[in-house]
Amino acid sequence: MKDAFGIPQSLLILGGTSEIALATARRLVTRRTRTVWLAGRPSPALDKAAAGLRDIGADVRTVAFDALDAESHEEALGKVFTEGDIDMVLLAFGVLGDQAHDEGDPMAAVRVAQTNYTGAVSAGLVCARALQSQGHGSLVVLSSVAGERARRSNFIYGSSKAGLDAFAQGLGDALHGTGVHVMVVRPGFVRSKMTAGMAEAPMATTPDAVAVAIETGLRRRSETVWVPGALRVVMAGLRHVPRPLFRRLPV
């Protein structure tokens, strides 16, 4: 169960090597979280992530999980919930893709969509049902401001995040009143390994800053969190820019 300050005692991360997810886990472990499940493809990176959390006092377990193998999600994630209640699920997996390449390779574009959207739909529903059976818990979904409006420079990734965002909002509405809290997190450009070498966008943020925002959102039981918060206003304006003008913006 969560403590009086809304901090989960147990955490399941879908995408166990995500920099944002691990920054969040480290922050929560230094507060109250004791048990952390890392779900991801077996790899040295997953083992390293688990070791790092153990070093700061967490009881860490790993489970093999592949976002693209939706048929395995119910069995793989179901095993986690049979071990005990999970107070928080952080859905943090996703791929950026390569827009220039993926436009000319439909199967590569499909892989981005399947990972970011259909894989998340499957895993999200499996976890939501388990949380609902418990009668408590939070499902935190890492979306992106890229999903707010498709941009020429990354519309394949952006469209997959738009689908994920809409799904998470609808799921939150469906679970309202069940004891399960769904929170959508919309970071802007995050300085990470995924974005290394890319031109930095205005109001860039860091995994640690996103982790702080997630903790604050949990305490407040927020439904939507923007990182940084000023992006809420910026995107509210960009959503209403006429398309002919939007095409000319350097975004």
KOLFI-303874 format. One line per field, with one value per atom (N, C-alpha, C): residue in three letters; atom name; x, y, z. Coordinates in pm, whole numbers, plus 50000, padded with zeros to 5 digits. Layout:
residuo <- (ALA, ...)
atomo <- (CA, ...)
x <- (X, ...)
y <- (Y, ...)
z <- (Z, ...)
This chain:
residuo <- (MET, MET, MET, LYS, LYS, LYS, ASP, ASP, ASP, ALA, ALA, ALA, PHE, PHE, PHE, GLY, GLY, GLY, ILE, ILE, ILE, PRO, PRO, PRO, GLN, GLN, GLN, SER, SER, SER, LEU, LEU, LEU, LEU, LEU, LEU, ILE, ILE, ILE, LEU, LEU, LEU, GLY, GLY, GLY, GLY, GLY, GLY, THR, THR, THR, SER, SER, SER, GLU, GLU, GLU, ILE, ILE, ILE, ALA, ALA, ALA, LEU, LEU, LEU, ALA, ALA, ALA, THR, THR, THR, ALA, ALA, ALA, ARG, ARG, ARG, ARG, ARG, ARG, LEU, LEU, LEU, VAL, VAL, VAL, THR, THR, THR, ARG, ARG, ARG, ARG, ARG, ARG, THR, THR, THR, ARG, ARG, ARG, THR, THR, THR, VAL, VAL, VAL, TRP, TRP, TRP, LEU, LEU, LEU, ALA, ALA, ALA, GLY, GLY, GLY, ARG, ARG, ARG, PRO, PRO, PRO, SER, SER, SER, PRO, PRO, PRO, ALA, ALA, ALA, LEU, LEU, LEU, ASP, ASP, ASP, LYS, LYS, LYS, ALA, ALA, ALA, ALA, ALA, ALA, ALA, ALA, ALA, GLY, GLY, GLY, LEU, LEU, LEU, ARG, ARG, ARG, ASP, ASP, ASP, ILE, ILE, ILE, GLY, GLY, GLY, ALA, ALA, ALA, ASP, ASP, ASP, VAL, VAL, VAL, ARG, ARG, ARG, THR, THR, THR, VAL, VAL, VAL, ALA, ALA, ALA, PHE, PHE, PHE, ASP, ASP, ASP, ALA, ALA, ALA, LEU, LEU, LEU, ASP, ASP, ASP, ALA, ALA, ALA, GLU, GLU, GLU, SER, SER, SER, HIS, HIS, HIS, GLU, GLU, GLU, GLU, GLU, GLU, ALA, ALA, ALA, LEU, LEU, LEU, GLY, GLY, GLY, LYS, LYS, LYS, VAL, VAL, VAL, PHE, PHE, PHE, THR, THR, THR, GLU, GLU, GLU, GLY, GLY, GLY, ASP, ASP, ASP, ILE, ILE, ILE, ASP, ASP, ASP, MET, MET, MET, VAL, VAL, VAL, LEU, LEU, LEU, LEU, LEU, LEU, ALA, ALA, ALA, PHE, PHE, PHE, GLY, GLY, GLY, VAL, VAL, VAL, LEU, LEU, LEU, GLY, GLY, GLY, ASP, ASP, ASP, GLN, GLN, GLN, ALA, ALA, ALA, HIS, HIS, HIS, ASP, ASP, ASP, GLU, GLU, GLU, GLY, GLY, GLY, ASP, ASP, ASP, PRO, PRO, PRO, MET, MET, MET, ALA, ALA, ALA, ALA, ALA, ALA, VAL, VAL, VAL, ARG, ARG, ARG, VAL, VAL, VAL, ALA, ALA, ALA, GLN, GLN, GLN, THR, THR, THR, ASN, ASN, ASN, TYR, TYR, TYR, THR, THR, THR, GLY, GLY, GLY, ALA, ALA, ALA, VAL, VAL, VAL, SER, SER, SER, ALA, ALA, ALA, GLY, GLY, GLY, LEU, LEU, LEU, VAL, VAL, VAL, CYS, CYS, CYS, ALA, ALA, ALA, ARG, ARG, ARG, ALA, ALA, ALA, LEU, LEU, LEU, GLN, GLN, GLN, SER, SER, SER, GLN, GLN, GLN, GLY, GLY, GLY, HIS, HIS, HIS, GLY, GLY, GLY, SER, SER, SER, LEU, LEU, LEU, VAL, VAL, VAL, VAL, VAL, VAL, LEU, LEU, LEU, SER, SER, SER, SER, SER, SER, VAL, VAL, VAL, ALA, ALA, ALA, GLY, GLY, GLY, GLU, GLU, GLU, ARG, ARG, ARG, ALA, ALA, ALA, ARG, ARG, ARG, ARG, ARG, ARG, SER, SER, SER, ASN, ASN, ASN, PHE, PHE, PHE, ILE, ILE, ILE, TYR, TYR, TYR, GLY, GLY, GLY, SER, SER, SER, SER, SER, SER, LYS, LYS, LYS, ALA, ALA, ALA, GLY, GLY, GLY, LEU, LEU, LEU, ASP, ASP, ASP, ALA, ALA, ALA, PHE, PHE, PHE, ALA, ALA, ALA, GLN, GLN, GLN, GLY, GLY, GLY, LEU, LEU, LEU, GLY, GLY, GLY, ASP, ASP, ASP, ALA, ALA, ALA, LEU, LEU, LEU, HIS, HIS, HIS, GLY, GLY, GLY, THR, THR, THR, GLY, GLY, GLY, VAL, VAL, VAL, HIS, HIS, HIS, VAL, VAL, VAL, MET, MET, MET, VAL, VAL, VAL, VAL, VAL, VAL, ARG, ARG, ARG, PRO, PRO, PRO, GLY, GLY, GLY, PHE, PHE, PHE, VAL, VAL, VAL, ARG, ARG, ARG, SER, SER, SER, LYS, LYS, LYS, MET, MET, MET, THR, THR, THR, ALA, ALA, ALA, GLY, GLY, GLY, MET, MET, MET, ALA, ALA, ALA, GLU, GLU, GLU, ALA, ALA, ALA, PRO, PRO, PRO, MET, MET, MET, ALA, ALA, ALA, THR, THR, THR, THR, THR, THR, PRO, PRO, PRO, ASP, ASP, ASP, ALA, ALA, ALA, VAL, VAL, VAL, ALA, ALA, ALA, VAL, VAL, VAL, ALA, ALA, ALA, ILE, ILE, ILE, GLU, GLU, GLU, THR, THR, THR, GLY, GLY, GLY, LEU, LEU, LEU, ARG, ARG, ARG, ARG, ARG, ARG, ARG, ARG, ARG, SER, SER, SER, GLU, GLU, GLU, THR, THR, THR, VAL, VAL, VAL, TRP, TRP, TRP, VAL, VAL, VAL, PRO, PRO, PRO, GLY, GLY, GLY, ALA, ALA, ALA, LEU, LEU, LEU, ARG, ARG, ARG, VAL, VAL, VAL, VAL, VAL, VAL, MET, MET, MET, ALA, ALA, ALA, GLY, GLY, GLY, LEU, LEU, LEU, ARG, ARG, ARG, HIS, HIS, HIS, VAL, VAL, VAL, PRO, PRO, PRO, ARG, ARG, ARG, PRO, PRO, PRO, LEU, LEU, LEU, PHE, PHE, PHE, ARG, ARG, ARG, ARG, ARG, ARG, LEU, LEU, LEU, PRO, PRO, PRO, VAL, VAL, VAL)
atomo <- (N, CA, C, N, CA, C, N, CA, C, N, CA, C, N, CA, C, N, CA, C, N, CA, C, N, CA, C, N, CA, C, N, CA, C, N, CA, C, N, CA, C, N, CA, C, N, CA, C, N, CA, C, N, CA, C, N, CA, C, N, CA, C, N, CA, C, N, CA, C, N, CA, C, N, CA, C, N, CA, C, N, CA, C, N, CA, C, N, CA, C, N, CA, C, N, CA, C, N, CA, C, N, CA, C, N, CA, C, N, CA, C, N, CA, C, N, CA, C, N, CA, C, N, CA, C, N, CA, C, N, CA, C, N, CA, C, N, CA, C, N, CA, C, N, CA, C, N, CA, C, N, CA, C, N, CA, C, N, CA, C, N, CA, C, N, CA, C, N, CA, C, N, CA, C, N, CA, C, N, CA, C, N, CA, C, N, CA, C, N, CA, C, N, CA, C, N, CA, C, N, CA, C, N, CA, C, N, CA, C, N, CA, C, N, CA, C, N, CA, C, N, CA, C, N, CA, C, N, CA, C, N, CA, C, N, CA, C, N, CA, C, N, CA, C, N, CA, C, N, CA, C, N, CA, C, N, CA, C, N, CA, C, N, CA, C, N, CA, C, N, CA, C, N, CA, C, N, CA, C, N, CA, C, N, CA, C, N, CA, C, N, CA, C, N, CA, C, N, CA, C, N, CA, C, N, CA, C, N, CA, C, N, CA, C, N, CA, C, N, CA, C, N, CA, C, N, CA, C, N, CA, C, N, CA, C, N, CA, C, N, CA, C, N, CA, C, N, CA, C, N, CA, C, N, CA, C, N, CA, C, N, CA, C, N, CA, C, N, CA, C, N, CA, C, N, CA, C, N, CA, C, N, CA, C, N, CA, C, N, CA, C, N, CA, C, N, CA, C, N, CA, C, N, CA, C, N, CA, C, N, CA, C, N, CA, C, N, CA, C, N, CA, C, N, CA, C, N, CA, C, N, CA, C, N, CA, C, N, CA, C, N, CA, C, N, CA, C, N, CA, C, N, CA, C, N, CA, C, N, CA, C, N, CA, C, N, CA, C, N, CA, C, N, CA, C, N, CA, C, N, CA, C, N, CA, C, N, CA, C, N, CA, C, N, CA, C, N, CA, C, N, CA, C, N, CA, C, N, CA, C, N, CA, C, N, CA, C, N, CA, C, N, CA, C, N, CA, C, N, CA, C, N, CA, C, N, CA, C, N, CA, C, N, CA, C, N, CA, C, N, CA, C, N, CA, C, N, CA, C, N, CA, C, N, CA, C, N, CA, C, N, CA, C, N, CA, C, N, CA, C, N, CA, C, N, CA, C, N, CA, C, N, CA, C, N, CA, C, N, CA, C, N, CA, C, N, CA, C, N, CA, C, N, CA, C, N, CA, C, N, CA, C, N, CA, C, N, CA, C, N, CA, C, N, CA, C, N, CA, C, N, CA, C, N, CA, C, N, CA, C, N, CA, C, N, CA, C, N, CA, C, N, CA, C, N, CA, C, N, CA, C, N, CA, C, N, CA, C, N, CA, C, N, CA, C, N, CA, C, N, CA, C, N, CA, C, N, CA, C, N, CA, C, N, CA, C, N, CA, C, N, CA, C, N, CA, C, N, CA, C, N, CA, C, N, CA, C, N, CA, C, N, CA, C, N, CA, C, N, CA, C, N, CA, C, N, CA, C, N, CA, C, N, CA, C, N, CA, C, N, CA, C, N, CA, C, N, CA, C, N, CA, C, N, CA, C, N, CA, C, N, CA, C, N, CA, C, N, CA, C, N, CA, C, N, CA, C, N, CA, C, N, CA, C, N, CA, C, N, CA, C, N, CA, C, N, CA, C, N, CA, C, N, CA, C, N, CA, C, N, CA, C, N, CA, C, N, CA, C, N, CA, C, N, CA, C, N, CA, C, N, CA, C, N, CA, C, N, CA, C, N, CA, C, N, CA, C, N, CA, C, N, CA, C, N, CA, C)
x <- (50084, 50000, 50088, 50030, 50102, 50102, 50206, 50210, 50123, 50124, 50037, 50070, 50188, 50228, 50210, 50147, 50121, 50236, 50340, 50456, 50431, 50446, 50421, 50530, 50490, 50587, 50639, 50560, 50601, 50578, 50672, 50672, 50705, 50628, 50655, 50685, 50803, 50842, 50836, 50755, 50750, 50845, 50958, 51065, 51175, 51229, 51316, 51451, 51486, 51612, 51591, 51466, 51435, 51504, 51571, 51641, 51543, 51430, 51329, 51274, 51244, 51189, 51288, 51414, 51513, 51539, 51535, 51548, 51431, 51312, 51193, 51206, 51251, 51268, 51367, 51480, 51580, 51520, 51444, 51383, 51284, 51202, 51101, 51164, 51271, 51338, 51398, 51449, 51505, 51394, 51270, 51158, 51102, 51027, 50956, 50948, 50966, 50949, 51054, 51010, 51101, 51115, 51007, 51011, 50997, 51089, 51087, 51098, 51003, 51008, 51051, 51152, 51195, 51155, 51065, 51020, 51085, 51154, 51221, 51286, 51345, 51416, 51541, 51565, 51687, 51811, 51896, 52015, 52108, 52236, 52328, 52278, 52211, 52160, 52052, 51966, 51862, 51925, 52025, 52095, 52164, 52224, 52292, 52193, 52077, 51974, 51928, 51909, 51866, 51972, 52098, 52207, 52215, 52194, 52201, 52095, 51975, 51868, 51890, 51948, 51981, 52084, 52175, 52280, 52224, 52105, 52047, 51937, 51930, 51843, 51713, 51690, 51564, 51573, 51460, 51445, 51402, 51495, 51470, 51457, 51353, 51331, 51311, 51347, 51330, 51235, 51169, 51080, 51098, 51106, 51121, 50993, 51009, 50894, 50934, 50852, 50876, 50751, 50762, 50647, 50583, 50662, 50611, 50543, 50560, 50499, 50376, 50270, 50150, 50088, 50103, 50043, 50105, 50226, 50293, 50266, 50203, 50191, 50111, 50001, 49915, 49988, 50060, 50131, 50250, 50331, 50451, 50417, 50323, 50290, 50201, 50122, 50038, 50121, 50239, 50327, 50371, 50390, 50433, 50325, 50203, 50093, 50061, 50094, 50070, 50168, 50278, 50379, 50340, 50237, 50194, 50141, 50073, 50016, 50124, 50089, 50175, 50107, 50175, 50115, 50122, 50223, 50240, 50300, 50241, 50297, 50340, 50465, 50517, 50540, 50455, 50467, 50562, 50686, 50792, 50865, 50818, 50890, 50848, 50934, 50904, 51029, 51009, 51121, 51095, 51203, 51192, 51183, 51255, 51259, 51347, 51353, 51430, 51337, 51282, 51179, 51221, 51339, 51384, 51391, 51441, 51450, 51314, 51236, 51112, 51006, 51012, 50917, 50933, 51054, 51079, 51077, 51054, 51052, 50928, 50816, 50690, 50697, 50773, 50779, 50852, 50951, 51018, 50922, 50839, 50740, 50637, 50598, 50502, 50560, 50690, 50754, 50747, 50766, 50753, 50611, 50513, 50373, 50336, 50384, 50350, 50414, 50534, 50601, 50533, 50520, 50472, 50323, 50246, 50102, 50040, 50045, 49974, 50035, 50166, 50229, 50184, 50171, 50127, 49980, 49898, 49756, 49744, 49816, 49809, 49858, 49980, 50037, 49956, 49908, 49830, 49701, 49633, 49507, 49530, 49637, 49668, 49693, 49774, 49805, 49685, 49605, 49487, 49390, 49373, 49282, 49335, 49466, 49526, 49514, 49538, 49525, 49381, 49288, 49147, 49108, 49163, 49135, 49186, 49301, 49354, 49265, 49205, 49125, 49204, 49330, 49412, 49534, 49600, 49723, 49718, 49835, 49846, 49911, 49860, 49922, 49970, 50102, 50162, 50213, 50167, 50197, 50284, 50403, 50490, 50448, 50385, 50346, 50452, 50413, 50507, 50430, 50491, 50428, 50420, 50503, 50500, 50364, 50287, 50156, 50048, 50080, 49979, 49942, 50041, 50013, 50124, 50084, 50182, 50270, 50401, 50497, 50565, 50602, 50668, 50793, 50865, 50994, 50986, 50869, 50860, 50716, 50642, 50500, 50474, 50568, 50547, 50550, 50656, 50665, 50550, 50526, 50422, 50284, 50254, 50122, 50106, 50216, 50208, 50186, 50248, 50229, 50090, 50037, 49900, 49801, 49821, 49734, 49747, 49872, 49895, 49830, 49844, 49790, 49638, 49572, 49427, 49381, 49454, 49422, 49431, 49539, 49560, 49453, 49415, 49309, 49177, 49145, 49021, 49023, 49138, 49150, 49132, 49187, 49169, 49022, 48948, 48804, 48732, 48772, 48707, 48731, 48846, 48882, 48843, 48789, 48751, 48651, 48680, 48591, 48621, 48722, 48757, 48868, 48930, 49046, 49177, 49170, 49290, 49305, 49424, 49455, 49544, 49505, 49586, 49639, 49769, 49833, 49914, 49886, 49956, 50065, 50187, 50301, 50347, 50354, 50390, 50518, 50633, 50758, 50782, 50861, 50910, 51037, 51127, 51255, 51332, 51371, 51443, 51587, 51681, 51822, 51853, 51875, 51896, 51974, 52003, 52072, 51990, 51857, 51770, 51781, 51803, 51806, 51949, 52048, 52188, 52216, 52279, 52313, 52206, 52086, 51978, 51986, 51935, 51927, 51831, 51873, 51792, 51678, 51559, 51442, 51434, 51360, 51339, 51274, 51303, 51247, 51280, 51401, 51445, 51451, 51433, 51433, 51524, 51525, 51614, 51533, 51586, 51517, 51489, 51585, 51564, 51450, 51439, 51330, 51195, 51190, 51066, 51031, 51132, 51109, 51048, 51099, 51044, 50897, 50868, 50730, 50638, 50688, 50607, 50576, 50677, 50652, 50550, 50565, 50470, 50330, 50320, 50190, 50125, 50205, 50151, 50094, 50168, 50122, 49990, 49977, 49857, 49746, 49776, 49684, 49641, 49739, 49714, 49674, 49601, 49565, 49657, 49711, 49801, 49915, 50037, 50156, 50237, 50270, 50355, 50493, 50597, 50734, 50816, 50859, 50823, 50679, 50628, 50488, 50449, 50544, 50513, 50471, 50503, 50465, 50314, 50243, 50096, 50043, 50096, 50052, 50100, 50225, 50282, 50203, 50175, 50104, 49959, 49900, 49763, 49756, 49861, 49866, 49894, 49990, 50028, 49915, 49830, 49719, 49626, 49622, 49526, 49589, 49717, 49782, 49732, 49686, 49638, 49747, 49707, 49803, 49899, 49853, 49949, 50061, 50027, 50128, 50211, 50147, 50217, 50328, 50300, 50399, 50526, 50516, 50629, 50709, 50655, 50724, 50843, 50952, 51070, 51054, 50956, 50931, 50940)
y <- (49880, 50000, 50125, 50235, 50362, 50414, 50493, 50553, 50676, 50745, 50861, 50975, 50970, 51075, 51033, 50919, 50874, 50802, 50768, 50699, 50548, 50482, 50338, 50259, 50149, 50059, 49957, 49932, 49837, 49900, 49873, 49938, 49836, 49838, 49757, 49851, 49835, 49917, 49834, 49876, 49814, 49893, 49832, 49904, 49927, 49818, 49824, 49890, 49929, 50000, 50147, 50192, 50332, 50427, 50528, 50624, 50701, 50739, 50810, 50719, 50595, 50501, 50474, 50456, 50427, 50548, 50668, 50789, 50799, 50762, 50762, 50658, 50540, 50433, 50474, 50531, 50574, 50676, 50768, 50871, 50810, 50718, 50657, 50564, 50495, 50406, 50485, 50605, 50687, 50743, 50732, 50774, 50654, 50570, 50465, 50333, 50337, 50217, 50113, 49990, 49883, 49773, 49740, 49634, 49692, 49657, 49706, 49587, 49577, 49480, 49552, 49499, 49553, 49455, 49496, 49411, 49457, 49367, 49403, 49281, 49302, 49192, 49159, 49030, 48993, 49045, 49115, 49176, 49222, 49247, 49304, 49439, 49516, 49646, 49631, 49531, 49507, 49460, 49375, 49328, 49445, 49535, 49650, 49742, 49762, 49846, 49788, 49657, 49591, 49605, 49586, 49597, 49737, 49837, 49975, 50006, 49951, 49975, 49894, 49776, 49698, 49771, 49839, 49911, 50020, 50070, 50176, 50121, 49988, 49928, 49866, 49861, 49805, 49653, 49589, 49447, 49442, 49404, 49413, 49275, 49261, 49137, 49173, 49083, 49108, 49006, 49047, 48956, 48982, 48873, 48885, 48943, 49050, 49119, 49178, 49153, 49206, 49279, 49410, 49490, 49441, 49385, 49341, 49205, 49132, 49000, 49010, 49067, 49093, 48965, 48854, 48729, 48680, 48727, 48683, 48774, 48888, 48988, 48938, 48873, 48832, 48733, 48639, 48540, 48603, 48682, 48741, 48838, 48927, 49028, 48970, 48870, 48806, 48744, 48691, 48631, 48733, 48857, 48962, 48986, 48996, 49027, 48911, 48789, 48676, 48675, 48751, 48758, 48858, 48936, 49036, 49160, 49245, 49366, 49458, 49527, 49628, 49763, 49856, 49987, 50082, 50061, 50151, 50076, 50095, 50045, 50166, 50165, 50273, 50218, 50258, 50212, 50307, 50259, 50349, 50302, 50196, 50151, 50231, 50234, 50304, 50323, 50346, 50371, 50500, 50571, 50696, 50672, 50570, 50544, 50646, 50633, 50723, 50771, 50891, 50941, 50934, 50983, 50986, 50845, 50751, 50614, 50546, 50566, 50492, 50532, 50655, 50694, 50607, 50562, 50477, 50330, 50293, 50153, 50130, 50100, 50087, 49989, 49880, 49783, 49840, 49927, 49993, 50088, 50158, 50247, 50170, 50055, 49970, 49924, 49895, 49852, 49962, 50086, 50198, 50203, 50192, 50198, 50081, 49962, 49845, 49853, 49904, 49916, 50022, 50141, 50256, 50253, 50192, 50196, 50060, 49967, 49841, 49760, 49765, 49697, 49757, 49890, 49959, 49933, 49922, 49891, 49754, 49656, 49521, 49520, 49570, 49567, 49654, 49767, 49857, 49795, 49723, 49660, 49544, 49468, 49357, 49412, 49517, 49574, 49643, 49710, 49778, 49679, 49565, 49464, 49410, 49390, 49340, 49442, 49568, 49674, 49686, 49672, 49680, 49564, 49448, 49332, 49357, 49427, 49463, 49565, 49654, 49762, 49888, 49891, 50010, 50006, 50122, 50130, 50240, 50276, 50379, 50321, 50358, 50326, 50459, 50473, 50596, 50567, 50645, 50621, 50734, 50700, 50800, 50826, 50939, 50983, 51082, 51182, 51282, 51400, 51517, 51632, 51610, 51519, 51489, 51437, 51382, 51331, 51436, 51558, 51664, 51713, 51717, 51754, 51699, 51629, 51566, 51673, 51649, 51741, 51670, 51747, 51689, 51612, 51660, 51602, 51468, 51437, 51308, 51259, 51266, 51232, 51083, 50997, 50854, 50830, 50878, 50867, 50944, 51066, 51148, 51085, 51024, 50961, 50842, 50769, 50655, 50703, 50815, 50871, 50934, 50987, 51041, 50929, 50814, 50700, 50653, 50645, 50603, 50699, 50829, 50930, 50919, 50906, 50894, 50767, 50658, 50532, 50547, 50607, 50621, 50710, 50817, 50903, 50826, 50752, 50674, 50567, 50504, 50402, 50463, 50583, 50652, 50678, 50718, 50742, 50611, 50503, 50374, 50324, 50357, 50308, 50404, 50518, 50616, 50554, 50568, 50514, 50372, 50310, 50171, 50162, 50276, 50276, 50280, 50270, 50273, 50412, 50466, 50601, 50591, 50656, 50660, 50801, 50812, 50942, 50941, 51037, 51052, 51157, 51122, 51214, 51254, 51385, 51436, 51519, 51455, 51531, 51594, 51700, 51754, 51681, 51749, 51689, 51652, 51525, 51477, 51445, 51506, 51476, 51335, 51243, 51103, 51034, 50907, 50829, 50821, 50817, 50806, 50929, 51045, 51169, 51220, 51142, 51185, 51215, 51328, 51367, 51445, 51455, 51531, 51677, 51763, 51905, 51923, 51995, 52010, 52108, 52071, 52156, 52253, 52364, 52457, 52387, 52434, 52381, 52233, 52194, 52054, 52022, 51894, 51851, 51730, 51671, 51559, 51445, 51323, 51213, 51243, 51306, 51337, 51436, 51534, 51631, 51565, 51472, 51399, 51315, 51256, 51176, 51261, 51382, 51472, 51502, 51528, 51559, 51440, 51320, 51200, 51185, 51203, 51192, 51296, 51418, 51524, 51490, 51438, 51400, 51289, 51194, 51086, 51141, 51232, 51291, 51365, 51432, 51512, 51431, 51307, 51224, 51296, 51352, 51423, 51323, 51372, 51289, 51315, 51437, 51474, 51556, 51523, 51595, 51636, 51764, 51816, 51845, 51813, 51837, 51902, 52030, 52117, 52166, 52220, 52259, 52364, 52449, 52556, 52501, 52376, 52318, 52308, 52303, 52298, 52419, 52536, 52659, 52663, 52625, 52627, 52537, 52415, 52321, 52359, 52424, 52472, 52570, 52653, 52746, 52676, 52585, 52517, 52432, 52379, 52297, 52375, 52509, 52590, 52672, 52650, 52720, 52658, 52740, 52686, 52603, 52497, 52406, 52473, 52562, 52625, 52698, 52762, 52830, 52731, 52628, 52527, 52460, 52437, 52373, 52455, 52583, 52672, 52694, 52641, 52659, 52564, 52604, 52517, 52418, 52326, 52226, 52086)
z <- (50000, 50000, 50000, 49949, 49955, 50098, 50129, 50262, 50266, 50378, 50397, 50300, 50240, 50147, 50002, 49978, 49843, 49776, 49852, 49795, 49795, 49680, 49674, 49745, 49806, 49868, 49767, 49663, 49559, 49422, 49329, 49199, 49090, 48983, 48864, 48749, 48690, 48576, 48450, 48355, 48223, 48134, 48103, 48035, 48136, 48187, 48305, 48288, 48165, 48145, 48109, 48109, 48078, 48176, 48124, 48211, 48298, 48242, 48322, 48431, 48395, 48492, 48605, 48571, 48674, 48763, 48706, 48787, 48884, 48836, 48922, 49032, 48996, 49096, 49203, 49161, 49261, 49357, 49302, 49387, 49485, 49437, 49524, 49628, 49590, 49686, 49800, 49771, 49879, 49969, 49927, 50009, 50088, 50019, 50092, 50016, 49886, 49804, 49840, 49857, 49898, 49793, 49723, 49624, 49484, 49396, 49257, 49163, 49073, 48964, 48837, 48769, 48641, 48531, 48445, 48336, 48207, 48141, 48017, 47955, 47841, 47776, 47857, 47885, 47958, 47887, 47961, 47900, 48011, 47978, 48077, 48129, 48042, 48085, 48192, 48177, 48277, 48409, 48399, 48520, 48591, 48512, 48571, 48641, 48579, 48639, 48772, 48775, 48899, 49007, 48970, 49067, 49126, 49041, 49089, 49192, 49175, 49272, 49399, 49384, 49505, 49591, 49525, 49597, 49688, 49657, 49741, 49832, 49842, 49943, 49896, 49763, 49715, 49702, 49721, 49690, 49544, 49456, 49312, 49250, 49168, 49094, 48947, 48859, 48716, 48657, 48549, 48477, 48328, 48251, 48106, 48046, 47969, 47912, 47777, 47675, 47541, 47496, 47477, 47438, 47309, 47220, 47090, 47096, 47204, 47218, 47307, 47251, 47331, 47387, 47316, 47363, 47493, 47523, 47645, 47765, 47743, 47849, 47969, 47943, 48055, 48146, 48086, 48167, 48240, 48166, 48226, 48338, 48314, 48413, 48524, 48488, 48589, 48699, 48663, 48763, 48867, 48823, 48915, 49020, 48977, 49070, 49161, 49121, 49211, 49328, 49315, 49421, 49531, 49506, 49604, 49535, 49610, 49554, 49498, 49391, 49330, 49348, 49411, 49438, 49318, 49234, 49119, 49002, 48885, 48760, 48679, 48633, 48549, 48409, 48315, 48178, 48107, 48085, 48043, 47918, 47854, 47735, 47612, 47513, 47389, 47306, 47178, 47088, 47011, 46980, 46906, 46757, 46710, 46567, 46495, 46366, 46280, 46171, 46187, 46097, 45951, 45919, 45779, 45720, 45798, 45751, 45748, 45854, 45869, 45768, 45716, 45611, 45488, 45462, 45346, 45376, 45500, 45542, 45627, 45563, 45638, 45754, 45740, 45849, 45970, 45946, 46058, 46128, 46049, 46107, 46188, 46138, 46209, 46342, 46343, 46467, 46574, 46533, 46625, 46681, 46591, 46634, 46724, 46690, 46772, 46911, 46918, 47047, 47133, 47077, 47154, 47181, 47093, 47109, 47139, 47044, 47066, 47181, 47194, 47309, 47440, 47440, 47562, 47592, 47488, 47509, 47577, 47524, 47580, 47726, 47748, 47884, 47979, 47930, 48015, 48062, 47972, 48010, 48107, 48086, 48177, 48318, 48327, 48458, 48521, 48438, 48491, 48554, 48489, 48544, 48676, 48683, 48808, 48920, 48888, 48988, 49036, 48942, 48979, 49071, 49046, 49132, 49274, 49284, 49416, 49485, 49403, 49457, 49486, 49444, 49467, 49375, 49363, 49285, 49182, 49132, 49028, 48904, 48789, 48661, 48603, 48593, 48542, 48401, 48305, 48164, 48110, 48061, 48001, 47857, 47837, 47704, 47655, 47580, 47529, 47473, 47479, 47414, 47263, 47210, 47067, 47023, 47117, 47084, 47080, 47119, 47121, 46981, 46892, 46754, 46665, 46559, 46470, 46403, 46409, 46346, 46230, 46130, 46013, 46052, 46151, 46185, 46258, 46318, 46390, 46400, 46288, 46297, 46318, 46286, 46312, 46463, 46528, 46674, 46740, 46694, 46755, 46746, 46632, 46617, 46711, 46733, 46827, 46969, 47005, 47138, 47152, 47044, 47048, 47079, 47015, 47043, 47186, 47234, 47372, 47470, 47445, 47535, 47543, 47427, 47425, 47495, 47473, 47540, 47692, 47740, 47883, 47947, 47877, 47930, 47941, 47835, 47837, 47944, 47961, 48064, 48203, 48221, 48348, 48378, 48274, 48292, 48325, 48257, 48280, 48422, 48480, 48613, 48725, 48689, 48792, 48890, 49017, 49119, 49160, 49098, 49131, 49235, 49266, 49355, 49280, 49145, 49062, 48999, 49012, 48964, 48841, 48733, 48611, 48591, 48571, 48553, 48423, 48337, 48210, 48226, 48190, 48203, 48063, 48038, 47906, 47914, 47905, 47904, 47766, 47767, 47642, 47603, 47538, 47499, 47626, 47638, 47755, 47715, 47785, 47758, 47808, 47717, 47754, 47643, 47666, 47562, 47435, 47450, 47334, 47244, 47303, 47224, 47202, 47242, 47224, 47077, 47052, 46916, 46844, 46903, 46840, 46881, 46796, 46830, 46946, 47048, 47168, 47146, 47189, 47176, 47292, 47276, 47388, 47506, 47625, 47749, 47768, 47727, 47745, 47894, 47924, 48063, 48080, 48197, 48228, 48291, 48290, 48358, 48505, 48574, 48716, 48736, 48646, 48657, 48633, 48540, 48517, 48640, 48702, 48823, 48934, 48951, 49053, 49022, 48895, 48855, 48878, 48853, 48876, 49025, 49109, 49254, 49299, 49252, 49289, 49242, 49120, 49066, 49147, 49193, 49277, 49406, 49467, 49594, 49576, 49461, 49434, 49368, 49331, 49253, 49126, 49059, 48933, 48824, 48727, 48613, 48494, 48486, 48378, 48435, 48394, 48440, 48318, 48308, 48201, 48259, 48180, 48228, 48117, 48137, 48248, 48237, 48348, 48353, 48251, 48210, 48114, 47979, 47950, 47822, 47804, 47915, 47907, 47829, 47861, 47795, 47651, 47629, 47494, 47400, 47445, 47359, 47340, 47439, 47422, 47307, 47292, 47180, 47047, 47047, 46922, 46866, 46953, 46904, 46813, 46829, 46754, 46642, 46617, 46505, 46374, 46278, 46149, 46081, 46013, 45955, 45856, 45769, 45677, 45751, 45863, 45943, 46022, 46075, 46155, 46074, 45942, 45856, 45845, 45866, 45848, 45977, 46089, 46216, 46224, 46289, 46303, 46416, 46402, 46505, 46448)
